């Protein structure tokens, strides 16, 4: 290139989002100064997005100082307005997104594969995944593992399964040396052989082998300590609220220290905290019923989670991973200061500008439909947050935005902002939603913990006061809604 001076450099400073991979925006911005006789060709025509989406993206990015000014334009139609949804919490946000996807497919004749949900933080995918599962909508998670398939999540759930049912030999075999406690594969194989020969569970084999001291001293000591840990947690589970039980598992196994030994330990620990946040939803239910209901929910999600996602499926993807892709419909969730932009960038102007570029990248992935949403309150990593709206929303002209949605039947409050309501399910004139107190003629009073589509019917999971958790078909259960002034205890 030095001899013939035929070097061609292509790049967009507004899409430089990988400084943490040592990408340096200044290489592009200083190029003309360092090579003053270079010919610069601005690629300003956009072939992807509607005029409205392109204008919204331009308004977001123009506040950045570290950029090269350009006038993007398109011959595409003006298109639909950008939809801004103000949701109550992350669950309402997820339900709203999935309901919109369903409407896009039913009314606008899009495919599931035409829709993408984008987010700043990996842990945001969990509520979206759960809502997609409830609706029976296939999805694929790009560049990551589905929440309930992540190793650290499967570990903690395995502990809870063993606490709930010590004879769950598969789960016990998973956790017996996780984190490592000096119980090797040879000892585990001997345990499993003992169990098979005597027709007992691995837990029973463990108890018998510890009592008979039929092992070398080191292995016997390790198994004894593990059995004491399990028995202590089992005893504790009958009187401890579910989130506190999760805390006990994490503390007594030093699970955080175990995760931090891995390169991605902090991210994995945040996933565990997100699971702990799910457990916190069961804090007001009697411990035994709470654990049963929680594991029931996890089983329902895990079963559907095995569906084939290779074909027509909604894409779940981080904003970083979305660069270079395009979709007819894009949903950017978590449009809140503290998430987008991320709170760890607040004190660094350069990082704040990169957060803005990240938002710009997300917006410009959309071809025809763009949905932005935020939650007034959000539980993330087990913590309750009340973040203000993202500053990027304020940069978009009001005439480009609708808070009424694309369809006449979208829910609207007095301010005109969309507040998606908790999922409602009706049979006859009665409507039910998660959290409703109900009465069953045989089982008595309870609370609806989950609702799950099943062909033309719905499966409801109810935590009953007297008999625990039951899973019922709504059409056959004949549930009655009731008013109650106390929580289950």
HELIX and SHEET records of a PDB file:
HELIX    1   1 UNK A   13  UNK A   15  5                                   3    
HELIX    2   2 UNK A   19  UNK A   21  5                                   3    
HELIX    3   3 UNK A   26  UNK A   29  1                                   4    
HELIX    4   4 UNK A   31  UNK A   34  1                                   4    
HELIX    5   5 UNK A   51  UNK A   61  1                                  11    
HELIX    6   6 UNK A   90  UNK A  107  1                                  18    
HELIX    7   7 UNK A  112  UNK A  114  5                                   3    
HELIX    8   8 UNK A  122  UNK A  124  5                                   3    
HELIX    9   9 UNK A  125  UNK A  135  1                                  11    
HELIX   10  10 UNK A  147  UNK A  149  5                                   3    
HELIX   11  11 UNK A  151  UNK A  164  1                                  14    
HELIX   12  12 UNK A  169  UNK A  175  1                                   7    
HELIX   13  13 UNK A  185  UNK A  198  1                                  14    
HELIX   14  14 UNK A  202  UNK A  212  1                                  11    
HELIX   15  15 UNK A  217  UNK A  237  1                                  21    
HELIX   16  16 UNK A  242  UNK A  252  1                                  11    
HELIX   17  17 UNK A  255  UNK A  260  1                                   6    
HELIX   18  18 UNK A  265  UNK A  280  1                                  16    
HELIX   19  19 UNK A  287  UNK A  304  1                                  18    
HELIX   20  20 UNK A  319  UNK A  322  1                                   4    
HELIX   21  21 UNK A  343  UNK A  345  5                                   3    
HELIX   22  22 UNK A  349  UNK A  363  1                                  15    
HELIX   23  23 UNK A  391  UNK A  394  1                                   4    
HELIX   24  24 UNK A  398  UNK A  400  5                                   3    
HELIX   25  25 UNK A  474  UNK A  477  1                                   4    
SHEET    1   A 7 UNK A 139  UNK A 141  0                                        
SHEET    2   A 7 UNK A 314  UNK A 318  1                                        
SHEET    3   A 7 UNK A 115  UNK A 119  1                                        
SHEET    4   A 7 UNK A 327  UNK A 332  1                                        
SHEET    5   A 7 UNK A 366  UNK A 375  1                                        
SHEET    6   A 7 UNK A  82  UNK A  87  1                                        
SHEET    7   A 7 UNK A 401  UNK A 402  1                                        
SHEET    1   B 2 UNK A 378  UNK A 380  0                                        
SHEET    2   B 2 UNK A 383  UNK A 385 -1                                        
SHEET    1   C 2 UNK A 424  UNK A 427  0                                        
SHEET    2   C 2 UNK A 430  UNK A 433 -1                                        
SHEET    1   D 5 UNK A 468  UNK A 473  0                                        
SHEET    2   D 5 UNK A 457  UNK A 464 -1                                        
SHEET    3   D 5 UNK A 444  UNK A 454 -1                                        
SHEET    4   D 5 UNK A 437  UNK A 440 -1                                        
SHEET    5   D 5 UNK A 480  UNK A 481 -1                                        
END                                                                             
